[in-house]
Amino acid sequence: MGTCYLAWATDEKIRRRAANGGFVTAALVAALENGLLDAVVVVKKEDVYEGIPTVTSAPEVVVESAGSLHAVPVNLTKFVVEFYKDEKNKGKKIGLPVKPCDARGIIEQAKRQQLDINDIYLVGLNCGGTLHPLNLREAAAEVYGIDPDAVVKEEIKAGKLFLTLQSGEERECKIEELEKKGYGRRDSCKMCITKIPTMADLACGNWGVLKGEEATFVEVLTGKGEALLKNALENGYIKVKEASEKSLEVRERIKNAMVKLAEEWWEKLDAVKELTRDERLKFYVETLRLCINCGACRTVCPVCACDDAAKCVSMHDERDDYVISMYNVIRLLHLMDSCIGCGQCEDVCPVDIPLTFIHRRFAERMQRKLNYMPGMNVSEKPPFYEAELQWHDIL
C-alpha cells in the first residue's frame, strides 16, 4: 500500500462543486496552472445523464466538469489513444480522472505501444459501479417519484444513490433496493472485483473518509502520483493530513464488502456453470448466432489495438459462415488475457448479446489460472506464453 492521506481543496468554489472535498479537481487545476501537465481529459457534463470526453488546457473547464457522473459509463481509453495518434500531441503530458477499467485499458494500450504511459497521469477513482443513463431516468421517475429532468446532481455514498433536484432537495435510495427493482448498476459493474484503482498513479475516493469529514481519501501509488499531490500542496491548492488507522480500516472494510458483493453477483449471473460442457457449447453457439457482424464491439473495445490486417477483421465478412462466427471465436481467444470487463461491447451491441458475461466467463478462468490481471504494471511481462492451458479448462 502507498502513503495515504485525507486531502481537500482550499478553493471553496471547487469544494462546493466537486465531490469529497474537491481534491481531484484541485490537483488537476494545479498541474495545469504550474506546468506539470499540458492538458487534462475531462467529461464535460451535458446533464447527469450525458457527458462528452474533452481535452482541455483551461482550468475553468476542469472545474466546470467536476462532480460524479455514475450514469455516463464511458471508457476513456480509446479517446486517449486517438489523442496521441495526432502527431502534434506526441510527448504531451496529460492527466485524467479514471475508473479502474479506464486505467487498466490505458495500461493495456501502452503494452501494445499505442501510447507512452510515462506521458499520462492517471488519477484513479474508486468505483462501485456505473448505471445506464436510461435506467437512471426511469429510476428517478418510478422509484424516487421525481421528474428526471429536474435532477441536477447525483452521488453515491454509503451504499445509497442520492439525487439532488433543482430546488436543492435531495432524495436517496439504497443501491440494493434499486437493483431489486431492476434499476441498479450495469451487469459488468456488478461482477467487477477491481474496485480501487491501485494500478493508477493515485487512488482517490470517499471510502475511508469518516463521518463529518469533507475530504478525499488519497493513496499515492507512483512517482507521478506523488508529483501531482506535491505540486498541489506546495502551491496552496490543497491541504492534507495523514489518514488515520481508523480511516485505513474503514476503507479496507468497504473494499472487501464490495468485492464480496461482486463475487456473489457473479455466482448469480453465471447460471451457465450448472450446465454440462456440451450444454455450455450449445449456449455459446445459440447466443453468438445472433451476431449481425456490425463490428461495434471491436470498435469500442478499450484493449483492442487491431488494425485492418488483423484476423478478427479479415474474417469479419460474408464468408464467415461457421457454426460460431470466426470473428467471435478469434475475439474470445484474443481477449482472454486482457478483457477488463468494462461492458462497453455489450452497451453498443444492437442485438443485445451478453458479451460482457461471455468474455468474462472465458477471461476469468484464464486470468486466474495464470495469476494475471489486465492493467498490471506496464513493465511486467505477461506469463501466459509459458503456461499450459487446455480448452476444457476455460469452456
N, C-alpha and C positions, 0 to 999 in steps of 0.2 A: 504494500500500500504506500502511496505517495504521501507527502505532507498535506495535512487537511486543515482548512480554515473555515471560519464564517466570515463572509465579505459582503459589503453593501456599497452602493453608490453614494457619493457625497452630494450629488446634484438632486435636489428634491423633485424636479420635473421627471428625471429618469426613474427615481424610486416610485413615483406615483404611477407612471405609465407602464413600467416594466413589471415583471413578476419577481417575487422573492428578493426584494431589496435592490434589484437592478444591476447586480454585479456584471453579468454577461454584456449587457448593453454598454455600461460604463467602460469596461475593459476594451471592447472593440472600438469605441469612440476614442479612447486614449491612444490606442495603437495607430489609428488613422492620423490623429492630430499631432502625434510625436514622431511619425515617420517609420514606425515599426512595420506597418502594413501599407501596401499601396491601395488596396481595395478590400471591401467586405461584401460577402454574399449574404443577402437577407431575403426574406419572403415578405414582399410588400402586401399588406392587407387590403383586400377589396372590402371584405367584411369578415365575420367569424367563420364563414363557410368557404371562402375563396382567397387564395394568395398567389402572387406571381413572383417567382425567383428573379432577383435583380442583383447586378453587380454595381456597387456604388463606392465613390470616394467621398461622399458628402456625409459628415457626421449627423446632420439633421435627419437624413433619410434613415440612418440606423436607429435613431431614437424613435422616429415615427413608426418603425416596423417592430418595435418592442412588444412583448407580451406573447402569450401562448396561442398556438393555432393547432389544437389537437384534431380539428376536423378538416385539416388540409394535409392529407397523408402523402405529400410529395417527397420523393427521394432526390437529393441534390447532386448525386454522383455524376450523372450524365451531363448535367448543367455545368459542372466544374470541368469535366473533360472537354466539352465544347469550347469553354472559355480559353483553355490552353491550346486548342487547335489553331487559334488565331495567332499568327507569328508575332504580332505586336504585344501579345500578353506573355510571351516566353520570359521566364525569370521573375515575373511579378510576384510579390508576396501578398497572399490573400488570407483572410480569416473568415470563418463562418461557424455559426452555431449548428451542431449536428446531433441527430439522434444516433443511437448505436448503429442502426443499419446504414445510415449515411456514412458514418466513419468507416465502417467495415467495407462498404462499397468503394470508397475513395482509396483505401489502402489496397484493395484487390486490383483496382485500376493502376495504381502505382507499380504493383508487381508485374503488370502487363506492359509497363513502360509507356503508359498513355499520359502520364504526368509525373512530376517530381514532387514527392511527398515533403521534401525539405522546404518547398515554397508555400506550403499550406499549413495554416494554424487551425487545428480542429478544437473548437470549444464544445465539448461534449455535454449533452443534456440528458439527465436520467429520463427514462421513458417507460411508463407503464402501459403505453399503447395509444393508438390513434383511432379516430372514429371516421366513418364515411360521412361526408357532408350532408347527403340526403337523409341518412339515419338521424343525424343531429337535428335537422329541421323537423323531421317527423316527431322526434322525442320532445322537442320544445313544445309542439302543439298538443301531442297526445298524453305525455307524461307530466310535463310542467304546466300545461294549460295556458300557454302564452303564445303570442304572435311571434313566429320565428324571425320575422324581420325587425322585431323590437329588441333582439338580443345584440348587445354591443361588445360583450366580453365573455369569454369562458375560461375556466381554470379548473384543474383537477387538484384537489387537496384532500389528504386523509381518506382516500378511497371514495371521494364524492366528486361529482361534476357540478360545479357552480356556474350558473348563467346569470349575467348582470344585464338588466334592462336599461333602456334609455333614461328612465326615471331615476336610476340609481338603485332600484330594488334588486335584491339578489335572491335567487331561488337555488335550491340544491336537491340532489338525489344521489343515492348510493349507486356507484357503478354496477355493483352486483344486482341491484334491482332493475337497472336499465337493461342489463344483459338477459335477465329472466324474461323481459318483455320484448327482446329482440332488437334493442336499440343500442347495444353496447359497442365494444371495440371490434375492429376488424379481426377476422379469424387468424390472420397472420400474426397479429399482435397478441392475441390470447395465448398462442402456443410458443411465443418467443421467450427464451430464457436469458437473453442478454439485456439486462435492464440498466446497468450502469456502464457507460462507455469508457472503460478503462484502457481502450486502445487509442483514445484521443489524447490530446495534449493536456486538457483539463477535463474533469468530470464535475458537472455542476447540477444542482437541483435543490429541492426543499426537503428531501429525505435527510433527517439528522438535524434540521432546524427545529429547536424546541418551541413550545407554545409561548407566545408573547414576543418572540424574536422576529425581526424583519430583516432577513439576510438570506444569502445563498450559501449552501454548503459547497465548498470548492476543494477538490482533490487535485494537487499538482502532480502530473504524471511524466512530464518530459521537460527538457531544457526550454523548448518553445513555450510550453505552458508556464514555466517559471518566468520567462521573459515577459509574457503578457501580463501576468499578475504584478511583477516588479515594476513594469513601466507605468501601470495604472496607479499603483500605490505611491511610487516616488513622485509622481506628477500631481498627486492630490485628487485623483478621480474616484478613489475608493478608500474605504477603511477596512481593516481586517482584525480578527483575533483568532488565536488558535482554537480549533474545535476541541471541545471537552470530551472526556471519556464517555459521558452520557450521550453526547451527540453522535459519536462514533458507534456506540452500541445501538442507538435508535436507527441510524442509517442501515446498519447491517441487518437488523431485525426486519425492517421494511423490505430490503432487497430479498432476503431469504423467503419472506412471505409471498412476494411477487413471483419468485422463481417456482415456489411450490405450487402456486395457483396455476402458473403456465404449464407445469408438468401434469397437473390434474386435468386441465383443459385438453392437453394433447391426448391423454388417455380417453377422454370422452369423444374427441374428434376422430381418433384412429380406430374406427369400427372395423376397418379392413383387416386389422391384425387377427381378428377372430376367424377369418376365412382360411381355407387351405391355400397352398401356393398356387394351385391351378385356378382356384376361385379368385385369387388376387390378380392373376394374369388376365383373367376374363374381365375383371373390373377395370383394369387399365386399358384393355382393348376397347371396351364399350364406351368408356368415358372419353378417351382421346380420339375416338372416331368422330366425335362432334366437331373436331378442329376443321376450320374452313380455310386454313393456310393463309391467314392475313398477315402474319409476321409481327403483330403488335407486341407480343410478349418479348420477342428478341429486341425490338426497338427500345423498349423501356427498361430492360433488364440492367440493373446497375453494375453487374460484374462482367457482362458480355462485352468483349472487345473485338469480335469477329469482323473481318472485312468481307467484301463481296465474293472473295475467292474461297471462303470457308465452306466446309462440307455442309454445315447446317443451313447455309444459304443456297448452295448449289443443288441440294436435294429438295429444296423447297419449291417444287414446280409440279406441273401436271403429270409427270412420270412417277411421282411418289404415290404409288397405289398399294403399298404393303399393308399387312393386317394392322400394324401400328405405323403411322407415318414415320419415315426415317428422320424427318425433321424433328419430331418429338422425341424419338429414341436418342438421337445424337445430342439434343439439348439435355435430356435426362442424364446421360453419361458425362457430358461436358461440364455440367454444373454441380455434380455430386460433391466435389471437393470444395466448391466455392459459393454455393447458394446461401444467401444471408437471410432468407425467409421474410423479405420485406413486403411481399404481397403485391408489388407493382404489376406483375404479369397478370395476376387474377383480376386486378382492378380494371384493366383495359380489355380483357377477353370478351369479345362480343357475344359469345355463346355460353358464357358462364361456366367454363371448365374449372374445377377446383385445383388450379395449377399450383398454388402455394402448398396445399396439402400433399399433392403428388410429388413435387420436387423435394419438399422437406422430408417426406417418408423415405425417399432414396438417400438424400443427403445426410440425414441424422445418423443413419446406420454407418455410412462410410466415414463420416467425420468423427463419430465416437470411436469407431474401431481403430482409426488412425491417430486418435488423440489430437486432432487438428481442427481448429475452428477458423472460418474466414475472418480476416481482419487481424490476424496475428501480426506481430511486428514485421515490417517490410523486409528486414534483414534476415528473418528466419527462413530456412529452406523447408518447403513442404515435404513431409516424409513419405508421401504416397507412392513414390517411384520404387521404394524398397519393400512395400507391403504385398503380401499375398492375399488377394481378396477374390472370393468366388461370387458368382452371380446370385447363388441361392442365399448368400449372407445378406443380400440387400433387398431382393424381391419381396 
